[in-house]
């Protein structure tokens, strides 16, 4: 059951950009393209500004976008044609629109496809939008958006879009049922396993796991591998069979094996299909779940009275070199390079990023807003702080879907499924993954 259009799907289909350290400098030229920075004067025109929202009609996001569009027209005189063509394959849709001479001026996208969009000539420099003063704030977007969010909205070339909302991940629990986790969340993976063992001893299911969904299973190896070897290392496993020889890879696999052998997932988790496990977690039948920031909104329809979902950061691993790394993915506004109204587009984006609309995105769609100073809803407030202060980030699945789509869908998932289900030991998993990666690379099919 979905409470709303899923940001999980939005991100999953998007691929990813090159993983980046948040501390890396992100350079964008603040040179305009005819934009009068801070200009809020009315414009009279019958030519509409076309905005692709990607959120289906009637979703909470669509309600917010409809209000933004109507308010923008009232404030500027610029009409807005707001459509939601599809959330799938934005790059292909933009190419088709360009061929037909019907490109949008602004489109909403996840960070994943930025490199492909730029390579296809569909991505304009967002610098003019970032240089716009956000109405009512006296500050530009570049001043109001944390640098780490701009880094997460970049590809190798630089910032590609203006982030509107931020997705992250962590270990979810219900503070109403397990206040001890709110008071003293496990800070290390060993502490997490001890907590899981304690709940198991009490007859409880420690972790909800959607075992029939490979991407849910991969969350564990993904995060543990990144803890060991840092951003880029997960996608790097698709680029060289020798990368599987790294000691940190086997360590991560052994920790997944610990989870499997510990019996911490629900009975029959191997066949659990989305959203069964997460709904059971929210209804109180399981204690924790490793999942994305969208979990609270997706499970809201089945939440019992008094439910208080909260999340803590994926714990540190003893001896690992990247314990500060945080998963981070953004969704935001991009300007189509073929737009004939890029000055209007920049104004629209700055208008849409006003605190009042960011507050609506937080409270009505249960998201983490990208604008500094706007609080996330209570269930995401802790994660907002984690994401905003992250010093190292890995973007959407560490860029694996973009750099090696066949490996991402066909090579790793079957083996990772067997690892988490106890059908392979860590050593067998690493050996098989190395062998299959070598075959994949030899085949030349990306």
C-alpha positions as CSV (number, residue, x, y, z in Angstrom):
1,X,0.0,0.0,0.0
2,X,1.4,3.4,-0.9
3,X,0.4,6.5,0.9
4,X,1.7,8.6,-2.0
5,X,3.8,8.4,-5.1
6,X,7.0,6.8,-3.9
7,X,10.3,8.6,-3.7
8,X,11.8,5.2,-3.4
9,X,10.7,4.4,-7.0
10,X,11.7,7.9,-8.1
11,X,15.2,7.3,-6.9
12,X,15.4,3.7,-7.9
13,X,14.7,4.3,-11.5
14,X,16.9,7.3,-11.8
15,X,20.3,5.6,-11.6
16,X,22.9,7.6,-9.8
17,X,25.7,10.1,-10.3
18,X,29.3,9.7,-9.3
19,X,29.6,9.3,-5.6
20,X,31.0,12.4,-4.0
21,X,32.4,13.6,-0.7
22,X,30.3,16.4,0.6
23,X,33.5,18.3,1.4
24,X,34.4,18.4,-2.3
25,X,34.1,21.8,-3.8
26,X,31.1,22.2,-6.1
27,X,31.7,24.9,-8.6
28,X,28.9,26.6,-10.5
29,X,29.3,29.7,-12.5
30,X,27.0,32.4,-11.4
31,X,26.7,33.9,-14.8
32,X,23.2,34.5,-16.0
33,X,21.5,34.0,-19.3
34,X,19.4,37.1,-19.5
35,X,18.0,36.7,-16.0
36,X,17.5,39.8,-14.0
37,X,18.5,38.5,-10.6
38,X,15.9,39.1,-7.9
39,X,13.5,40.6,-10.4
40,X,9.9,40.0,-9.2
41,X,8.2,42.5,-11.4
42,X,5.0,41.3,-13.2
43,X,5.3,39.9,-16.7
44,X,2.5,40.0,-19.2
45,X,2.6,37.1,-21.6
46,X,0.2,34.5,-23.0
47,X,3.1,32.1,-23.5
48,X,2.9,29.6,-20.6
49,X,5.9,28.3,-18.7
50,X,5.8,24.6,-19.0
51,X,6.7,22.6,-15.9
52,X,6.9,18.8,-15.7
53,X,6.2,17.9,-12.1
54,X,6.5,14.1,-12.4
55,X,4.0,13.7,-9.5
56,X,0.7,12.2,-10.6
57,X,-2.5,14.2,-10.2
58,X,-4.0,14.1,-6.7
59,X,-0.8,13.1,-4.9
60,X,0.2,15.4,-2.0
61,X,3.1,16.6,-4.1
62,X,0.8,17.5,-6.9
63,X,-1.4,19.5,-4.6
64,X,1.6,21.6,-3.5
65,X,2.8,22.1,-7.1
66,X,-0.6,23.2,-8.2
67,X,-0.7,25.9,-5.5
68,X,2.9,27.0,-6.4
69,X,1.9,27.3,-10.1
70,X,-1.3,29.3,-9.3
71,X,0.5,31.6,-6.9
72,X,3.3,32.2,-9.4
73,X,0.9,33.2,-12.1
74,X,-0.9,35.5,-9.7
75,X,2.4,37.1,-8.6
76,X,4.1,37.5,-12.0
77,X,1.4,37.3,-14.7
78,X,3.3,34.3,-16.2
79,X,1.0,31.4,-17.0
80,X,2.2,28.0,-16.0
81,X,1.3,24.7,-17.8
82,X,1.9,22.1,-15.1
83,X,1.9,18.5,-16.3
84,X,3.1,15.1,-15.0
85,X,4.1,13.1,-18.1
86,X,5.6,10.2,-16.3
87,X,8.0,9.5,-13.5
88,X,9.8,6.9,-15.7
89,X,12.8,7.6,-17.9
90,X,12.9,11.4,-17.9
91,X,15.8,11.5,-20.3
92,X,13.9,9.6,-23.0
93,X,10.8,11.8,-22.5
94,X,12.8,15.0,-22.8
95,X,14.4,13.7,-26.0
96,X,11.0,12.9,-27.5
97,X,9.6,16.3,-26.4
98,X,12.6,18.1,-28.0
99,X,12.1,16.2,-31.3
100,X,8.5,17.3,-31.3
101,X,9.4,20.8,-30.4
102,X,7.6,20.6,-27.1
103,X,10.3,20.7,-24.5
104,X,9.4,21.8,-21.0
105,X,11.0,24.8,-19.4
106,X,11.4,23.2,-16.0
107,X,11.3,19.6,-15.0
108,X,11.5,17.7,-11.7
109,X,14.1,15.0,-11.6
110,X,16.1,12.9,-9.1
111,X,19.8,13.4,-9.1
112,X,20.5,10.0,-10.7
113,X,19.9,10.9,-14.3
114,X,21.8,14.2,-14.3
115,X,24.8,12.9,-16.1
116,X,22.7,11.3,-18.8
117,X,20.5,14.4,-19.1
118,X,23.6,16.6,-19.5
119,X,25.2,14.2,-22.0
120,X,22.0,14.4,-24.0
121,X,21.9,18.1,-24.0
122,X,18.8,18.4,-21.9
123,X,20.3,20.0,-18.8
124,X,20.8,23.8,-18.6
125,X,23.2,25.3,-16.0
126,X,21.1,25.9,-12.9
127,X,23.4,28.8,-11.8
128,X,20.8,31.5,-12.8
129,X,18.2,29.9,-10.6
130,X,20.7,29.6,-7.7
131,X,21.5,33.3,-8.1
132,X,17.9,34.3,-7.7
133,X,16.7,35.9,-4.5
134,X,14.0,33.8,-2.9
135,X,11.0,36.0,-2.3
136,X,10.7,37.1,1.3
137,X,14.1,35.9,2.4
138,X,16.6,38.5,1.1
139,X,18.9,35.6,0.2
140,X,19.7,33.7,-2.9
141,X,19.0,30.0,-3.3
142,X,22.7,29.4,-3.3
143,X,22.9,30.9,0.2
144,X,19.8,29.0,1.5
145,X,20.6,25.5,0.3
146,X,23.3,23.6,2.3
147,X,26.4,22.8,0.3
148,X,26.0,19.1,1.0
149,X,22.6,19.1,-0.8
150,X,24.1,20.8,-3.8
151,X,26.9,18.2,-3.9
152,X,24.2,15.5,-3.9
153,X,22.5,17.3,-6.8
154,X,25.7,17.2,-8.9
155,X,27.4,15.0,-11.5
156,X,31.1,15.2,-12.4
157,X,30.5,18.4,-14.2
158,X,28.9,20.2,-11.3
159,X,25.5,21.1,-9.9
160,X,22.8,20.0,-12.2
161,X,19.6,21.0,-10.5
162,X,18.1,22.9,-7.6
163,X,17.3,20.3,-4.8
164,X,13.8,20.6,-3.4
165,X,13.7,17.5,-1.1
166,X,16.3,15.2,0.3
167,X,16.1,11.4,0.8
168,X,18.3,9.4,3.1
169,X,18.2,6.2,4.9
170,X,18.6,4.8,8.4
171,X,17.2,2.3,10.9
172,X,13.6,2.9,11.6
173,X,11.8,2.1,14.9
174,X,8.7,3.2,16.7
175,X,9.6,5.4,19.7
176,X,6.2,4.8,21.3
177,X,6.9,1.0,21.4
178,X,10.6,1.0,21.9
179,X,11.6,4.2,23.7
180,X,14.9,2.6,24.6
181,X,16.0,3.0,21.0
182,X,15.1,6.6,21.1
183,X,17.0,7.2,24.3
184,X,20.0,5.1,23.4
185,X,20.2,4.2,19.7
186,X,22.8,1.6,18.7
187,X,25.9,3.5,17.6
188,X,27.8,0.6,16.3
189,X,26.9,-2.5,14.2
190,X,27.9,-4.7,17.1
191,X,25.5,-2.8,19.4
192,X,22.8,-3.2,16.7
193,X,23.3,-6.9,16.7
194,X,23.2,-7.1,20.5
195,X,19.9,-5.1,20.5
196,X,18.5,-7.5,17.8
197,X,19.6,-10.5,19.9
198,X,17.9,-9.0,22.9
199,X,14.6,-8.5,21.1
200,X,14.8,-12.0,19.7
201,X,15.2,-13.3,23.2
202,X,12.1,-11.5,24.2
203,X,10.2,-13.3,21.4
204,X,10.1,-10.2,19.1
205,X,11.1,-9.9,15.5
206,X,14.1,-7.5,15.4
207,X,14.1,-6.6,11.8
208,X,11.4,-6.4,9.1
209,X,12.9,-7.5,5.8
210,X,11.2,-7.5,2.4
211,X,13.1,-10.6,1.3
212,X,11.5,-11.0,-2.1
213,X,12.7,-7.5,-3.1
214,X,16.4,-7.6,-4.0
215,X,16.9,-3.9,-3.6
216,X,15.7,-4.1,0.0
217,X,18.0,-6.9,0.6
218,X,20.9,-5.0,-0.8
219,X,20.5,-2.1,1.6
220,X,22.6,-4.1,4.2
221,X,25.5,-5.1,2.0
222,X,25.4,-1.7,0.4
223,X,25.8,0.2,3.6
224,X,28.3,-2.2,5.2
225,X,30.5,-2.1,2.1
226,X,30.4,1.7,2.0
227,X,31.4,1.8,5.7
228,X,34.5,-0.2,4.8
229,X,35.6,1.3,1.5
230,X,33.7,4.6,1.0
231,X,31.7,6.3,-1.7
232,X,32.4,4.8,-5.1
233,X,33.4,1.5,-3.8
234,X,30.0,-0.2,-4.2
235,X,29.8,0.8,-7.9
236,X,33.5,0.0,-8.2
237,X,32.6,-3.6,-7.6
238,X,31.0,-3.6,-11.0
239,X,34.1,-2.3,-12.8
240,X,36.8,-4.8,-11.7
241,X,36.6,-8.4,-10.6
242,X,39.7,-7.7,-8.5
243,X,37.8,-5.1,-6.5
244,X,36.1,-8.1,-4.8
245,X,39.4,-9.0,-3.3
246,X,39.4,-6.0,-1.0
247,X,39.3,-7.2,2.7
248,X,36.6,-4.8,3.5
249,X,34.3,-6.5,1.0
250,X,34.5,-9.8,2.7
251,X,34.1,-8.1,6.1
252,X,30.9,-6.5,4.9
253,X,29.6,-9.8,3.5
254,X,30.4,-11.6,6.8
255,X,28.3,-9.0,8.6
256,X,25.4,-9.7,6.4
257,X,25.9,-13.4,7.0
258,X,25.8,-12.6,10.8
259,X,22.3,-11.1,10.2
260,X,21.2,-14.1,8.3
261,X,22.5,-16.6,10.8
262,X,21.2,-14.6,13.7
263,X,17.6,-15.2,12.8
264,X,16.7,-11.6,13.3
265,X,14.2,-11.3,10.4
266,X,10.6,-12.3,10.5
267,X,9.8,-16.0,9.8
268,X,9.3,-16.4,6.0
269,X,10.9,-13.1,5.2
270,X,12.4,-14.7,2.1
271,X,9.1,-14.5,0.3
272,X,7.9,-11.2,1.7
273,X,6.8,-8.9,-1.1
274,X,6.6,-5.1,-0.8
275,X,4.9,-3.6,1.3
276,X,4.1,-6.6,3.6
277,X,7.1,-6.3,5.8
278,X,7.2,-2.6,6.2
279,X,3.4,-2.5,6.9
280,X,3.9,-5.2,9.6
281,X,6.7,-3.1,11.1
282,X,4.5,0.0,11.2
283,X,1.7,-2.0,12.7
284,X,3.9,-3.0,15.6
285,X,4.8,-6.6,14.7
286,X,8.5,-6.0,14.2
287,X,10.9,-3.7,16.0
288,X,13.2,-2.1,13.3
289,X,13.7,-1.8,9.6
290,X,16.6,-0.5,7.5
291,X,14.9,1.7,4.8
292,X,14.7,5.1,3.2
293,X,13.3,8.3,4.4
294,X,10.0,7.6,2.6
295,X,9.1,4.7,5.0
296,X,7.0,6.9,7.3
297,X,4.8,8.3,4.5
298,X,4.4,5.0,2.8
299,X,3.3,3.2,5.9
300,X,1.2,6.0,7.3
301,X,-2.1,4.4,6.2
302,X,-1.5,1.4,8.4
303,X,-0.1,3.2,11.4
304,X,-1.8,2.4,14.7
305,X,-2.9,5.1,17.1
306,X,0.0,6.6,18.9
307,X,2.7,5.4,16.5
308,X,5.8,7.5,16.6
309,X,8.2,6.5,13.9
310,X,11.8,7.7,14.2
311,X,15.1,6.8,12.6
312,X,18.7,6.6,13.7
313,X,21.8,6.6,11.4
314,X,23.1,3.4,10.1
315,X,25.6,2.5,12.8
316,X,29.4,2.7,12.6
317,X,31.4,-0.5,12.1
318,X,34.5,-1.1,14.2
319,X,37.7,-0.5,12.3
320,X,35.9,0.8,9.2
321,X,37.3,3.9,7.5
322,X,34.1,5.6,6.4
323,X,31.8,5.6,9.4
324,X,30.7,9.2,8.8
325,X,29.4,8.4,5.3
326,X,25.7,8.9,4.8
327,X,23.4,7.9,1.9
328,X,21.8,10.9,0.3
329,X,19.7,11.4,-2.7
330,X,17.9,14.6,-3.8
331,X,14.9,15.4,-6.1
332,X,14.6,18.9,-7.4
333,X,14.1,21.4,-10.3
334,X,16.1,21.3,-13.5
335,X,16.0,23.7,-16.4
336,X,15.7,22.3,-19.9
337,X,18.6,23.5,-22.0
338,X,16.2,23.8,-25.0
339,X,13.9,26.1,-23.1
340,X,13.3,29.5,-24.7
341,X,12.4,31.0,-21.3
342,X,15.3,30.1,-19.1
343,X,15.0,33.4,-17.3
344,X,11.4,32.7,-16.4
345,X,12.4,29.2,-15.4
346,X,14.9,30.5,-13.0
347,X,12.4,32.9,-11.5
348,X,9.9,30.1,-11.1
349,X,12.3,27.9,-9.3
350,X,13.2,30.6,-6.8
351,X,9.5,31.3,-6.3
352,X,8.8,27.6,-5.7
353,X,11.5,27.4,-3.1
354,X,10.0,29.9,-0.7
355,X,9.9,28.7,2.9
356,X,6.1,28.5,2.9
357,X,6.1,26.0,0.0
358,X,9.0,24.1,1.5
359,X,7.0,23.8,4.7
360,X,4.1,22.4,2.7
361,X,6.5,19.8,1.2
362,X,7.5,18.9,4.7
363,X,4.1,18.7,6.4
364,X,1.9,17.6,3.6
365,X,4.2,15.2,1.7
366,X,6.3,14.1,4.7
367,X,9.6,15.0,3.1
368,X,12.9,16.5,4.2
369,X,12.9,20.0,2.7
370,X,16.2,21.2,1.1
371,X,16.0,24.8,2.2
372,X,18.0,25.6,5.3
373,X,15.8,26.7,8.2
374,X,12.7,24.7,7.2
375,X,12.1,21.8,9.6
376,X,11.2,18.3,8.4
377,X,8.2,16.7,10.0
378,X,8.9,15.2,13.4
379,X,9.5,11.6,12.1
380,X,12.2,12.9,9.8
381,X,13.8,15.6,11.9
382,X,16.6,13.4,13.3
383,X,17.4,12.2,9.7
384,X,17.3,15.8,8.5
385,X,20.0,16.7,11.0
386,X,22.1,13.7,9.9
387,X,21.8,14.5,6.2
388,X,22.4,18.2,6.7
389,X,25.6,17.7,8.7
390,X,27.0,14.8,6.7
391,X,30.6,15.2,5.8
392,X,30.7,12.3,3.3
393,X,27.9,11.1,1.1
394,X,27.1,8.3,-1.3
395,X,24.5,9.2,-3.9
396,X,21.7,7.0,-5.2
397,X,23.1,3.4,-4.9
398,X,26.5,4.8,-5.4
399,X,26.0,5.3,-9.1
400,X,25.8,1.6,-9.8
401,X,22.6,1.7,-11.8
402,X,24.2,4.3,-14.2
403,X,27.6,2.9,-14.6
404,X,26.7,-0.8,-14.8
405,X,22.9,-1.3,-15.3
406,X,23.1,-4.9,-16.3
407,X,25.4,-5.7,-13.3
408,X,23.1,-3.8,-11.1
409,X,20.0,-5.7,-12.2
410,X,21.3,-9.2,-13.2
411,X,24.7,-9.9,-11.6
412,X,24.7,-8.8,-8.0
413,X,21.0,-9.1,-6.8
414,X,20.7,-12.9,-7.2
415,X,23.9,-13.5,-5.2
416,X,23.1,-10.9,-2.5
417,X,19.6,-12.5,-2.1
418,X,21.3,-15.8,-1.4
419,X,23.7,-14.2,1.1
420,X,21.0,-12.6,3.2
421,X,18.8,-15.7,3.0
422,X,21.7,-17.9,4.3
423,X,22.1,-19.8,1.1
424,X,25.7,-18.7,0.6
425,X,28.4,-18.1,3.1
426,X,30.3,-14.8,2.9
427,X,33.2,-16.5,1.2
428,X,31.0,-18.2,-1.3
429,X,29.2,-14.9,-2.0
430,X,32.4,-13.0,-2.7
431,X,33.9,-15.8,-4.8
432,X,30.7,-16.1,-6.9
433,X,30.3,-12.3,-7.3
434,X,33.9,-12.0,-8.4
435,X,33.5,-14.7,-10.9
436,X,30.2,-13.4,-12.3
437,X,31.5,-9.8,-12.4
438,X,34.5,-11.0,-14.4
439,X,32.1,-12.8,-16.9
440,X,30.0,-9.7,-17.1
441,X,33.0,-7.5,-17.9
442,X,34.2,-10.0,-20.4
443,X,30.9,-10.0,-22.1
444,X,31.1,-6.3,-22.7
445,X,27.4,-5.8,-21.8
446,X,26.9,-2.8,-19.6
